[in-house]
Amino acid sequence: MRVSDILKVKGNTLYTVTPDTSLHEAVNTMAEHDIGSLVVMEYGDLVGMLTFREIIMTVSANGGGVGTTTIRKVMDDHPITCTPETDVDEVRRMMLEHHVRYLPVMDSRSLMGVISFYDVAKAVVEAQGFENKLLKAYIRDWPEEEQHSGR
């Protein structure tokens, strides 16, 4: 299974912001759309990711508030990415190795989407369920062995 398979099921709704967007506005956008990340774009290029991790670190450092800072000051400005052709097993390895929950999907310089740890887990569970169903059907339809005569 490839990332493109997950994106087909997930759909192509993307939420992006610029680095100069206020962190307060970004938090409101994330809450309104029930999302855990925003892709930071500038002049058509991916320049960062903002996730709840960066927000929590900022809130902690500011004594409970986001203050008046912009996304540029708190975003991950070197996010790891994948392509639509990346295998899901490789994505799982990347997410675990780099301790990230969201990966922008890039096709050359074009943003194709974002996949989350949840999206990957859901796809894997569904694929395993389908495999299970096929195996059970195969076992249920197992041909009976011919009876051998002892002659």
N, C-alpha and C positions, 0 to 999 in steps of 0.2 A: 504494500500500500504506500502511496506517495502523498505528499502534502497537497497536491492538486485535488486528490480524492476528498480530502477533508474540506477544502475550500468549496468544492461543488455542493457538498451537503450543508455547510455552514452558511453559505451565501456570501455576498460581497459588500456588506455594510461596513464602512470604515469611518473611524472618528480620528481626525487629525487636528493638530493645533500648530501654532508657530512658536518658536522659542520665546517670543516676547509676550505671549499670552500670560496673564496673571495666574499664579498657582490657585488662587481662590476660584477663578472662573473654570479652570481645569477640573478642580474637585467637584464643582457643581455639575459640570458636563458628565463626569464619570458617575456621579450619583444619579443623575436624571436618566441615564441610559443603562444603568446597572452594569457597568464595564469596569475592568480592573486595570486598563492601560489606555494610553493615548499615544499615537505615533506623532512624533515631532518632525514637521517638514518645513524646509525653508528654500525658497526659489525652486521648488519642484524636487528637491533632494531630501532623502532621509537624513536627519541630523541627530536624532535621539529618540528615546522612549521615556515615557513617564508612566510609572506604575505605582500602585499603592505603597510599595516598599519605599520609594523616594519620598512620597507624601508623609508616611509615618515617621521617617527619619527627620524630615523638616518640622513636623508638628512637635516631635520630641525635643528637638533643638530649640524651638521657639516657645517652649513652655505651654504647649497645648493649642497653638494657632498656626495658621500658614503664613501670617504676616502679609507683606505687600510684595513679596518676591515674585520674580517671573520664572517660568519653566526653565529657561536657559541656565539658571543658577543651580537647579536641583536635578535636572534630567540626567539619564544615563546617555552620555554623548558618544558612546562607542558600542551600541547594541549589536549583539550577534544576530545574524540573519540566516535564513535558509531560502531555498528556491522551490518552485512548484514541483520540481523533479526529485527533491530530497526524499529519501525513504523515511518512513515514520520511525523505524528503529533507530536511525541516525538522529532524528529529531529528539527522541527520548534521551539518547545518550548526551546530546548537546545540552538539553535542558537540565539534566542532572549534573553534568560536569561543570556547567557554568552557573548553576543555581538560579535559573531564570524560569519564569512561568509564562512568558509571552515572547513570541518570535515573529518579527516582521518577515513576510514572505516577499522576496524581491525577484523580479525577472529582469535581469540587467539592472537598470536604474529605476525601473517602474515598480511601485508598491502594488502588490497583488492582494494583500490582506495581512491579517495577523492571526496566528494560531496560538491557542493557550494550552497549558498543561491539561486542562479540562477537555478541550477539543480532542487532543491526542488520546487521552484515556477513554473517552467516549467511543472514538473510532476503533480503538483496539478491542474494547469490550464487545462492540457490535460485530466486528470481524470474527472474534472468538465464538460468539453466539451462533453466527452463521456456520462456521466450521463445525461446531458441536452438532448443530441440526443436521448437517450433511453426514457426519460420521454416524449419528444415531440412525438415520435413514438407511445408510449403507449396512450397518450391523443388523437392523431389523429385516432387511431384504437379503441377508446372507444366504447364499444357496446351500441347501442341505447337501451333505456329503453322500456320495453314492455308497450304498452298502456293499461291502466286499464279502464275497463268499470265501469261506475258509478252505476251499478245495485246492 
